[in-house]
Amino acid sequence: MIKLPKRKHQINQHHICFTRYNWKDGYAYKIRHAFVRPVPVPIHDELHHDYLSDVPRPPEDVMKKAWAEYCANKAEIDQYDICRAIAWLYVHVEDTQFRKAMQIQLDFFHLNLGPE
């Protein structure tokens, strides 16, 4: 059997708000799909396997408010790197459990990707 070399720079599209099942409808769905950023596969896998398996979904009224704030500044926010996007979510989604998950991701990506 021939082994093909692994690509060094494979990228996954990371949904900052996951899992898909918990973020499948309403404003949460919209936020989930607005906050996707490229991440190298090994780093992406490490986050999901070793650090965080799920992001708690806040109530719909909280997500509706965050969605309105996102829409008002969409062009700018869509240009944010992953750490800045996570920080934006931390500030604009007012939910304690959600913010804990954002802090875990922010710390993880800052450590593993460095300043972007």
C-alpha positions as CSV (number, residue, x, y, z in Angstrom):
1,M,0.0,0.0,0.0
2,I,1.3,3.5,-0.9
3,K,1.1,6.1,1.8
4,L,0.4,9.6,0.6
5,P,2.1,12.4,2.4
6,K,0.0,14.4,4.7
7,R,-0.7,18.0,3.7
8,K,1.0,20.3,6.1
9,H,-1.5,23.2,5.8
10,Q,-4.9,21.6,5.8
11,I,-7.6,23.9,7.1
12,N,-11.0,23.3,8.7
13,Q,-13.8,25.9,8.8
14,H,-14.4,26.3,12.6
15,H,-17.9,27.3,13.7
16,I,-17.2,29.3,16.9
17,C,-20.7,28.3,18.1
18,F,-21.0,24.6,18.1
19,T,-22.4,21.8,18.0
20,R,-24.6,22.0,15.0
21,Y,-27.4,20.2,16.8
22,N,-27.6,22.8,19.5
23,W,-27.3,25.8,17.1
24,K,-29.7,24.5,14.4
25,D,-32.4,27.1,14.3
26,G,-33.5,30.7,15.1
27,Y,-31.0,33.5,15.7
28,A,-28.5,31.0,17.1
29,Y,-28.3,29.4,13.6
30,K,-27.7,32.7,12.0
31,I,-25.0,33.6,14.5
32,R,-23.4,30.1,14.1
33,H,-23.0,30.6,10.3
34,A,-21.8,34.2,10.6
35,F,-19.0,33.3,12.9
36,V,-16.9,30.7,11.0
37,R,-13.2,31.1,10.6
38,P,-10.4,29.0,9.1
39,V,-8.3,27.0,11.5
40,P,-5.4,24.5,10.8
41,V,-6.8,20.9,11.2
42,P,-4.5,19.8,14.0
43,I,-5.4,22.8,16.1
44,H,-9.1,22.5,15.3
45,D,-9.1,18.8,16.3
46,E,-7.2,19.5,19.5
47,L,-9.8,22.1,20.6
48,H,-12.7,19.8,20.0
49,H,-11.1,16.7,21.4
50,D,-9.3,18.1,24.4
51,Y,-10.7,21.4,25.4
52,L,-14.3,22.1,24.5
53,S,-17.0,19.7,23.2
54,D,-20.0,22.1,23.1
55,V,-20.9,25.8,23.4
56,P,-24.0,26.4,25.5
57,R,-26.8,28.1,23.5
58,P,-28.1,31.2,25.1
59,P,-31.9,32.1,25.1
60,E,-33.4,33.3,21.9
61,D,-33.9,36.9,23.0
62,V,-30.2,37.1,23.8
63,M,-29.3,35.7,20.4
64,K,-31.8,38.1,18.7
65,K,-30.0,41.1,20.3
66,A,-26.6,39.8,19.3
67,W,-27.8,39.2,15.7
68,A,-29.1,42.8,15.4
69,E,-25.7,44.1,16.7
70,Y,-23.9,41.9,14.2
71,C,-26.0,43.0,11.3
72,A,-25.4,46.7,12.1
73,N,-21.6,46.1,11.8
74,K,-21.5,43.0,9.5
75,A,-18.9,44.3,7.0
76,E,-16.4,45.1,9.8
77,I,-17.0,42.0,11.9
78,D,-16.7,39.6,8.9
79,Q,-13.1,40.8,8.5
80,Y,-12.2,39.9,12.1
81,D,-9.7,37.1,12.7
82,I,-10.8,34.2,14.9
83,C,-9.6,35.7,18.2
84,R,-11.3,39.1,17.6
85,A,-14.5,37.3,16.4
86,I,-14.6,35.3,19.6
87,A,-14.0,38.4,21.7
88,W,-16.8,40.2,19.9
89,L,-19.2,37.3,20.7
90,Y,-18.0,37.3,24.3
91,V,-18.9,41.0,24.7
92,H,-22.2,40.9,22.7
93,V,-23.8,37.7,23.9
94,E,-24.8,38.3,27.4
95,D,-24.8,34.8,28.9
96,T,-22.5,33.5,31.6
97,Q,-22.2,29.9,30.3
98,F,-21.7,31.0,26.7
99,R,-19.0,33.5,27.8
100,K,-17.1,30.7,29.7
101,A,-17.0,28.7,26.4
102,M,-15.8,31.8,24.5
103,Q,-13.1,32.4,27.0
104,I,-11.8,28.8,26.7
105,Q,-11.7,29.3,22.9
106,L,-10.1,32.7,23.1
107,D,-7.3,31.4,25.4
108,F,-6.8,28.3,23.3
109,F,-6.5,30.1,20.0
110,H,-4.4,32.9,21.3
111,L,-2.0,30.3,22.7
112,N,-2.0,28.1,19.6
113,L,-2.2,30.7,16.8
114,G,-0.6,33.6,18.5
115,P,-1.6,37.2,17.7
116,E,-3.0,37.3,14.1
